[in-house]
Amino acid sequence: MRIEKLLLIQFRNYDEASFGFCRQLNCLLGENGSGKTNLLDAVYFLALTKSAFHSQDHMSIAHHADYFMLDGVFAEGDRKTEIKCAVHRTQRKMLFADGKPYDKLSEHIGKFPVVLAEPGDTDLIREGSDVRRKFFDGVLSQVDHAYLHDLLAYNRYLGQRNALLKIFAERGQTDHVMLDTYDVPLLDLCAKLSRIRQDFLVSFSELFRKHYRELSRGRESVQIIYNSELTEPGFDERFRQQRMADVQAQRTTKGLHKDEFVFNFDGMPLRKFGSQGQLKSFVLAMRLAQFELIEKFSGVKPILLLDDIFDKLDELRIEQLLSMIEKGFFGQVFISDARPDRSRQIFEKLRCEKKFFDIRKD
């Protein structure tokens, strides 16, 4: 997969800009704050219908504007598709493929796979369980559209059940029959999605451990553990027994949304005992496993976006990554860097197609 052309209008710090990219290595060079990350985020947005860095779409609109538009041409082999996305402050988001609007934005997910590695990736280790669930759900959603459909349904039922619990708490009365209408589909989806997460982690872990061994030269063993109450017998009954506690809490306290993914190295929690180098190797191995797994399931190499990674990796890891680029392990790659002289010196030596972009502040 590759993106050949991209037009940005009133997206973040870009009033209007257009770019033409090469098939392999695209180097975005410029000082901090010039818009390199915003350009990567525009590619990400077109591929996945959302920003990698902002939870609300309107935050990507230029401060002085009422809307933004992105227009890109994706290509796989000889097949090309034009994707347009428009976001207005007061209207719903619009997405078009070759001029035809999507009925549901979820239909777009996975058609133009992308993987982003950026400095904040260590939050996968440092932050709460919701960040780790979001990562694995994001990978699964790009390779399994049925999973995405069921996950959206689960979140919809969960939101409706939580709203109902709040009403019951305020009124001091609980309608158990009404709660049953939400609990039955929720429990069915819990069981189904949990099994998919378990099976997925087996495949993901195998690739992840392989990449970590290569990055760390086998100095320690690593493990990702799926920790879920759903895997224990009798969950449905415990869920129902928790009903009155849920009413009191005004939220659903058990379910898929409470799953945890535990990261260990040498049998110890990475979050507590891992060094900075181990954390960086761990999250980079996760991104490489994500890339390889998406390729395995879809048959397409995702677009790889590497944001400001040189300052976050040591010389050994940079050397390994560049070797993978040169050998063609990846397809189209975008790399941003705030030190142009260093980047040009490094990339000019690579035997691959490359293109440099000088990104400047307006």
C-alpha positions as CSV (number, residue, x, y, z in Angstrom):
1,M,0.0,0.0,0.0
2,R,1.2,3.5,-0.7
3,I,-0.1,7.1,-0.9
4,E,0.9,8.9,-4.1
5,K,-0.6,12.4,-3.6
6,L,-2.0,14.4,-0.7
7,L,-3.7,17.7,-0.5
8,L,-4.3,19.4,2.8
9,I,-6.6,22.4,3.2
10,Q,-6.9,24.1,6.6
11,F,-5.6,21.0,8.4
12,R,-3.7,22.0,11.6
13,N,-0.9,24.4,10.6
14,Y,-1.4,23.9,6.8
15,D,-3.6,26.5,5.1
16,E,-3.1,24.7,1.8
17,A,-0.4,22.3,0.7
18,S,0.1,19.5,-1.8
19,F,2.6,16.7,-1.8
20,G,3.7,13.9,-4.2
21,F,5.4,10.9,-2.6
22,C,7.7,8.2,-3.8
23,R,7.1,4.5,-3.5
24,Q,9.6,3.7,-0.8
25,L,11.3,6.2,1.6
26,N,9.9,9.7,2.2
27,C,11.9,11.9,4.5
28,L,10.2,14.8,6.2
29,L,12.8,17.3,7.4
30,G,12.3,20.4,9.4
31,E,12.6,22.1,12.8
32,N,10.2,21.2,15.6
33,G,6.8,22.8,15.1
34,S,7.1,23.0,11.4
35,G,4.3,20.5,10.6
36,K,6.1,17.2,10.1
37,T,3.9,15.3,12.6
38,N,0.8,17.0,11.2
39,L,1.6,15.8,7.7
40,L,2.0,12.2,9.0
41,D,-1.3,12.6,10.9
42,A,-3.0,13.7,7.7
43,V,-2.0,10.4,6.1
44,Y,-3.1,8.5,9.2
45,F,-6.4,10.4,9.2
46,L,-7.2,9.5,5.6
47,A,-6.4,5.9,6.2
48,L,-8.3,5.4,9.5
49,T,-10.8,8.3,9.6
50,K,-9.4,9.8,12.8
51,S,-6.3,11.6,14.1
52,A,-3.6,9.6,15.9
53,F,-3.1,12.5,18.3
54,H,-6.5,14.1,19.0
55,S,-9.6,12.5,20.2
56,Q,-11.9,15.1,18.7
57,D,-11.9,15.7,14.9
58,H,-12.4,19.5,15.2
59,M,-9.1,19.8,17.0
60,S,-7.4,19.2,13.6
61,I,-9.1,22.2,12.0
62,A,-6.8,25.2,11.6
63,H,-7.5,27.8,14.3
64,H,-8.9,30.4,12.0
65,A,-11.0,28.0,9.9
66,D,-14.4,26.3,10.1
67,Y,-13.4,23.1,8.3
68,F,-10.6,21.1,7.0
69,M,-10.3,18.8,3.9
70,L,-7.9,16.1,3.0
71,D,-7.6,14.6,-0.5
72,G,-5.3,11.7,-1.1
73,V,-4.7,9.1,-3.8
74,F,-3.9,5.6,-2.4
75,A,-2.4,2.9,-4.7
76,E,-1.9,-0.9,-4.4
77,G,-0.3,-2.3,-7.5
78,D,-2.0,-0.6,-10.5
79,R,-5.3,0.1,-8.6
80,K,-5.7,3.7,-7.4
81,T,-8.4,5.1,-5.1
82,E,-9.0,8.8,-4.3
83,I,-10.1,9.3,-0.7
84,K,-11.5,12.7,0.5
85,C,-12.3,13.6,4.0
86,A,-14.0,16.8,5.2
87,V,-14.6,17.8,8.8
88,H,-16.7,20.9,9.7
89,R,-17.0,22.3,13.2
90,T,-20.8,22.1,13.1
91,Q,-21.5,19.2,10.7
92,R,-20.8,15.5,10.7
93,K,-17.6,14.1,9.1
94,M,-17.8,13.2,5.4
95,L,-15.6,10.5,3.8
96,F,-15.6,9.7,0.0
97,A,-14.0,7.0,-2.0
98,D,-13.7,8.0,-5.7
99,G,-16.4,10.5,-5.2
100,K,-18.9,8.1,-3.5
101,P,-19.7,8.7,0.2
102,Y,-19.4,5.9,2.7
103,D,-22.7,4.9,4.5
104,K,-20.6,4.0,7.5
105,L,-17.1,5.2,8.3
106,S,-16.3,1.8,9.7
107,E,-16.5,0.4,6.2
108,H,-13.3,2.3,5.4
109,I,-11.2,0.8,8.2
110,G,-8.6,-1.7,7.0
111,K,-8.8,-0.9,3.3
112,F,-5.7,1.3,3.5
113,P,-3.6,-0.1,6.3
114,V,-1.2,2.1,8.2
115,V,1.2,1.7,11.2
116,L,2.4,4.7,13.2
117,A,5.4,4.6,15.5
118,E,5.9,7.8,17.5
119,P,7.6,9.1,20.7
120,G,4.5,8.7,22.8
121,D,4.4,4.9,22.2
122,T,5.9,4.3,25.6
123,D,2.6,5.4,27.0
124,L,1.4,1.9,26.1
125,I,3.5,0.7,29.0
126,R,3.3,3.7,31.4
127,E,-0.4,4.6,31.1
128,G,-3.6,2.7,32.1
129,S,-5.2,-0.4,30.7
130,D,-7.4,1.5,28.4
131,V,-4.4,2.6,26.3
132,R,-3.3,-1.0,25.8
133,R,-6.8,-2.1,24.9
134,K,-7.0,0.7,22.4
135,F,-3.8,-0.5,20.8
136,F,-4.9,-4.1,20.4
137,D,-8.4,-3.1,19.3
138,G,-6.9,-0.8,16.7
139,V,-4.7,-3.6,15.2
140,L,-7.6,-6.1,15.2
141,S,-9.9,-3.6,13.6
142,Q,-7.6,-3.2,10.6
143,V,-7.5,-7.0,10.0
144,D,-10.9,-8.2,11.1
145,H,-13.9,-6.1,10.1
146,A,-16.3,-8.4,11.9
147,Y,-14.4,-7.7,15.2
148,L,-14.7,-4.0,14.6
149,H,-18.4,-4.3,13.9
150,D,-18.9,-6.3,17.1
151,L,-16.7,-4.0,19.2
152,L,-18.7,-1.0,18.1
153,A,-21.9,-2.9,19.0
154,Y,-20.5,-3.7,22.4
155,N,-19.6,-0.1,23.1
156,R,-23.0,1.0,22.0
157,Y,-24.8,-1.4,24.4
158,L,-22.4,-0.5,27.1
159,G,-23.1,3.2,26.8
160,Q,-26.8,2.6,26.8
161,R,-26.6,0.3,29.8
162,N,-24.5,2.9,31.7
163,A,-27.1,5.6,31.0
164,L,-29.8,3.3,32.3
165,L,-27.9,2.5,35.5
166,K,-27.5,6.3,36.1
167,I,-31.3,6.8,35.7
168,F,-32.1,3.9,38.1
169,A,-29.6,5.3,40.7
170,E,-31.2,8.7,40.5
171,R,-34.8,7.3,40.8
172,G,-34.0,4.7,43.4
173,Q,-35.7,2.0,41.4
174,T,-34.3,-0.7,39.1
175,D,-36.1,-2.3,36.2
176,H,-34.4,-5.7,36.0
177,V,-36.4,-6.7,32.9
178,M,-35.1,-3.7,31.0
179,L,-31.5,-4.4,32.1
180,D,-31.9,-8.0,30.8
181,T,-32.4,-6.6,27.3
182,Y,-28.9,-5.1,27.5
183,D,-27.2,-7.8,29.5
184,V,-28.0,-10.7,27.1
185,P,-26.3,-9.1,24.0
186,L,-23.5,-7.7,26.1
187,L,-22.6,-11.1,27.5
188,D,-22.8,-12.7,24.1
189,L,-20.4,-10.0,22.7
190,C,-18.1,-10.3,25.7
191,A,-17.6,-14.0,25.1
192,K,-17.2,-13.6,21.3
193,L,-14.7,-10.7,21.4
194,S,-12.7,-12.2,24.3
195,R,-12.1,-15.4,22.3
196,I,-10.9,-13.3,19.3
197,R,-8.5,-11.3,21.6
198,Q,-7.1,-14.5,23.0
199,D,-6.5,-16.1,19.6
200,F,-5.1,-12.9,18.2
201,L,-2.6,-12.5,21.0
202,V,-1.1,-16.0,20.2
203,S,-0.2,-14.8,16.6
204,F,0.8,-11.4,17.7
205,S,3.1,-12.6,20.5
206,E,5.0,-14.9,18.2
207,L,5.9,-12.0,15.9
208,F,6.5,-9.6,18.8
209,R,9.0,-11.9,20.5
210,K,10.8,-12.5,17.3
211,H,11.3,-8.7,16.7
212,Y,12.2,-8.1,20.3
213,R,14.9,-10.8,20.2
214,E,16.4,-9.1,17.1
215,L,16.3,-5.6,18.7
216,S,17.7,-6.7,22.0
217,R,20.0,-9.5,20.7
218,G,18.2,-12.0,22.9
219,R,19.3,-10.4,26.2
220,E,16.0,-11.1,27.9
221,S,12.7,-12.8,27.4
222,V,9.4,-10.8,27.1
223,Q,5.8,-11.7,27.4
224,I,2.4,-10.2,26.8
225,I,-0.4,-11.7,29.0
226,Y,-4.1,-11.4,28.3
227,N,-5.6,-10.9,31.8
228,S,-9.4,-11.1,31.7
229,E,-12.1,-12.2,34.1
230,L,-14.0,-13.4,31.0
231,T,-11.6,-16.3,30.6
232,E,-12.7,-17.7,34.1
233,P,-15.7,-20.0,34.5
234,G,-18.9,-18.5,35.8
235,F,-18.4,-15.0,34.4
236,D,-22.0,-14.5,33.3
237,E,-23.4,-15.3,36.8
238,R,-20.9,-12.9,38.4
239,F,-21.8,-10.2,35.9
240,R,-25.5,-10.5,36.9
241,Q,-24.7,-10.7,40.6
242,Q,-22.9,-7.4,40.2
243,R,-26.1,-5.6,39.0
244,M,-27.0,-3.7,42.1
245,A,-23.4,-2.7,42.7
246,D,-23.4,-1.4,39.1
247,V,-26.5,0.7,39.9
248,Q,-24.8,2.2,42.9
249,A,-21.7,2.9,40.9
250,Q,-23.8,4.2,37.9
251,R,-21.6,2.2,35.5
252,T,-20.9,-1.3,34.4
253,T,-18.0,-2.6,36.5
254,K,-17.4,-5.9,34.7
255,G,-16.9,-6.8,31.1
256,L,-14.7,-6.7,28.1
257,H,-13.9,-3.0,28.8
258,K,-12.0,-4.1,31.9
259,D,-9.6,-6.4,30.2
260,E,-5.9,-5.9,30.8
261,F,-2.8,-6.7,28.7
262,V,0.2,-7.2,31.0
263,F,3.8,-6.6,29.7
264,N,6.6,-8.6,31.4
265,F,10.3,-9.1,30.8
266,D,12.1,-12.0,32.5
267,G,9.0,-12.6,34.5
268,M,8.9,-9.1,36.0
269,P,6.5,-6.2,35.2
270,L,8.1,-4.0,32.5
271,R,6.3,-1.0,33.8
272,K,8.1,-1.2,37.2
273,F,11.5,-2.7,36.4
274,G,12.2,-2.0,32.7
275,S,15.0,0.4,31.7
276,Q,14.4,3.1,29.1
277,G,16.2,1.0,26.5
278,Q,14.0,-2.0,27.2
279,L,10.8,0.1,27.0
280,K,11.9,1.5,23.6
281,S,12.7,-1.9,22.3
282,F,9.4,-3.3,23.6
283,V,7.2,-0.7,21.9
284,L,9.2,-0.8,18.7
285,A,8.9,-4.6,18.6
286,M,5.1,-4.2,19.1
287,R,4.9,-1.8,16.1
288,L,7.0,-4.2,13.9
289,A,4.7,-7.1,15.0
290,Q,1.7,-4.9,14.1
291,F,3.1,-4.2,10.7
292,E,3.9,-7.9,10.0
293,L,0.6,-9.2,11.3
294,I,-1.4,-6.7,9.2
295,E,0.6,-7.8,6.1
296,K,0.0,-11.5,7.0
297,F,-3.8,-11.1,7.3
298,S,-4.4,-8.6,4.5
299,G,-1.7,-9.5,2.0
300,V,-0.7,-5.9,1.8
301,K,2.2,-4.1,3.4
302,P,0.9,-1.2,5.5
303,I,2.2,2.4,5.0
304,L,4.7,2.9,7.8
305,L,4.9,6.3,9.6
306,L,7.9,6.9,11.8
307,D,7.7,10.1,13.7
308,D,10.8,11.6,15.3
309,I,12.2,8.2,16.2
310,F,15.9,8.9,15.8
311,D,16.1,10.8,19.0
312,K,14.3,8.0,20.8
313,L,16.4,5.0,19.6
314,D,20.0,4.1,20.2
315,E,22.5,3.6,17.3
316,L,22.0,-0.2,17.3
317,R,18.2,0.0,16.9
318,I,18.4,2.7,14.2
319,E,20.9,0.6,12.3
320,Q,18.6,-2.4,12.4
321,L,15.6,-0.3,11.3
322,L,17.4,1.2,8.4
323,S,18.6,-2.2,7.3
324,M,15.0,-3.4,7.2
325,I,14.1,-0.4,5.0
326,E,16.9,-1.1,2.6
327,K,16.1,-4.8,2.3
328,G,12.5,-4.0,1.5
329,F,10.9,-5.5,4.6
330,F,8.6,-2.5,4.5
331,G,6.7,-0.9,1.6
332,Q,6.2,2.8,1.7
333,V,7.9,4.5,4.6
334,F,7.6,8.1,6.0
335,I,10.3,9.3,8.5
336,S,10.3,12.7,10.2
337,D,13.4,14.2,11.7
338,A,14.2,17.7,13.2
339,R,17.9,17.4,12.2
340,P,18.1,17.6,8.4
341,D,21.9,17.3,8.0
342,R,22.0,14.1,10.0
343,S,19.0,12.6,8.2
344,R,20.4,13.4,4.7
345,Q,23.7,11.9,5.6
346,I,22.1,8.7,6.9
347,F,19.5,8.3,4.1
348,E,21.7,9.1,1.2
349,K,23.7,5.9,1.9
350,L,20.6,3.7,1.7
351,R,20.2,1.8,-1.6
352,C,16.5,2.5,-2.1
353,E,14.2,5.0,-3.8
354,K,13.9,8.1,-1.6
355,K,12.6,11.6,-1.6
356,F,13.3,14.5,0.7
357,F,10.8,17.1,1.9
358,D,11.8,20.4,3.6
359,I,8.9,21.2,5.9
360,R,8.9,24.9,6.9
361,K,6.8,27.0,9.2
362,D,4.6,29.5,7.3
